[in-house]
Amino acid sequence: MLGLGLALSRLRPDTVHPGHPLLPDVPRGALDSEWIPAVAARGLIAIGRDKRIRTRPAERQAIIDSGLRYVWIGGKQDQSSWEWMRRLARYWDDIERLVDELGAGPWFLTVNMASVVVSYHPDRVAGGVAGGGSRKGTEQRRRQRRNRQ
């Protein structure tokens, strides 16, 4: 994921990565227990692929205690940084809208192949969908696009 972070920081000046000069207390290779509170304290949003970060008790508690906002790029298969970048770019507007809507953390968004889902928020039921969702919703959007063309 560092490759994706490096690329994002070159494309967007509001993006940093472990080892970035503007994030001196999060060096490359920082442990979860080190970077989670540091990123959350700055009000930043973490983007990552660690699917177990939400389920390991110590990390989960650190996320909740610190109020971290986390965007997880979902999927069972590893892909290239380019493929992760393409997915993020595809859903970036949905992610930004949800960031504004959800406000302060802790929360998790999951960026799947077909949608962005609120997978954890203390005040919401998991599964709120943006940019995609159920098969029925996907089919409805396809029909709408065809009708517009």
PyMOL commands that set and color helices and strands:
alter all, ss='L'
color gray80, all
select helices_A, chain A and resi 2-11+32-41+57-66+81-102+135-148
alter helices_A, ss='H'
color red, helices_A
select strands_A, chain A and resi 45-48+69-73+107-111+116-120+128-130
alter strands_A, ss='S'
color yellow, strands_A
deselect
rebuild
show_as cartoon
